[in-house]
Amino acid sequence: MPTAYVLLNSDLGSDSSIIDETKKILQNEDVKFEVQGVYGVYDIVLKLSSDNAESLRGIITDKIRKINKVQSTLTMMVIEEQENL
């Protein structure tokens, strides 16, 4: 199953609102997701899984990256051939 990890940097103090917005957006999509605030270089970690890799890319590009107060993202797509090793 196509899976992506998205690391997000946000404006100072906006983590909670971005997490809430992310949940609202993804509840209407055909994806499984986990989203959590974290300490470190990035502020939020998002894990997305879908049956359709193109749909996953579209959600990240057209929706997640456009959330207000998201400064930058780093997306890592899982190598599907190695998932079950």
C-alpha positions as CSV (number, residue, x, y, z in Angstrom):
1,M,0.0,0.0,0.0
2,P,1.5,3.4,-1.0
3,T,2.6,5.2,2.2
4,A,4.2,8.6,2.7
5,Y,5.7,10.4,5.7
6,V,5.4,14.1,5.6
7,L,7.4,16.3,7.9
8,L,6.1,19.8,8.4
9,N,7.6,23.1,9.7
10,S,5.0,25.6,10.9
11,D,4.8,29.1,12.1
12,L,5.6,29.4,15.8
13,G,2.6,28.4,18.0
14,S,0.5,27.2,15.1
15,D,1.1,23.4,15.5
16,S,-2.3,22.6,17.0
17,S,-4.3,24.5,14.4
18,I,-2.4,22.8,11.6
19,I,-3.0,19.4,13.1
20,D,-6.7,20.2,13.4
21,E,-6.9,21.5,9.8
22,T,-5.0,18.4,8.6
23,K,-7.5,16.1,10.3
24,K,-10.4,17.9,8.8
25,I,-9.0,17.7,5.3
26,L,-8.0,14.0,5.6
27,Q,-11.3,12.9,7.1
28,N,-12.9,13.6,3.7
29,E,-10.3,11.7,1.7
30,D,-9.9,8.0,1.1
31,V,-6.6,7.7,3.2
32,K,-5.5,6.3,6.4
33,F,-3.5,8.8,8.5
34,E,-1.7,9.6,11.7
35,V,-0.6,13.1,12.6
36,Q,1.4,14.1,15.6
37,G,3.3,17.1,16.9
38,V,7.0,16.4,17.6
39,Y,10.0,18.1,19.1
40,G,13.1,18.6,16.9
41,V,13.8,20.1,13.5
42,Y,10.3,19.5,12.3
43,D,7.0,20.4,14.2
44,I,4.6,17.9,12.8
45,V,4.8,14.3,11.4
46,L,2.1,13.0,9.2
47,K,1.8,9.4,8.0
48,L,-0.5,8.8,5.0
49,S,-1.5,5.5,3.4
50,S,-3.7,5.0,0.4
51,D,-4.5,2.4,-2.3
52,N,-3.6,5.0,-4.9
53,A,-0.1,6.6,-5.0
54,E,-1.3,9.4,-7.4
55,S,-4.1,10.3,-5.0
56,L,-1.6,10.4,-2.2
57,R,0.7,12.7,-4.1
58,G,-2.2,15.0,-5.0
59,I,-3.4,15.3,-1.4
60,I,0.1,16.2,-0.2
61,T,0.7,18.7,-3.0
62,D,-2.7,20.3,-3.4
63,K,-4.0,20.2,0.2
64,I,-1.4,19.6,3.0
65,R,1.3,21.9,1.6
66,K,-1.3,24.7,1.1
67,I,-2.5,24.7,4.8
68,N,-2.1,28.2,6.2
69,K,1.0,28.7,8.4
70,V,2.8,25.6,7.0
71,Q,6.3,27.0,6.2
72,S,7.8,23.9,4.5
73,T,7.4,20.2,4.1
74,L,9.6,17.2,3.5
75,T,7.9,14.2,2.0
76,M,9.3,10.6,2.0
77,M,7.5,8.0,0.0
78,V,8.0,4.4,1.2
79,I,9.6,2.0,-1.2
80,E,6.7,-0.5,-1.6
81,E,8.9,-3.4,-2.7
82,Q,10.7,-3.2,0.6
83,E,7.7,-2.9,2.9
84,N,7.4,-6.6,3.6
85,L,11.1,-7.5,4.0
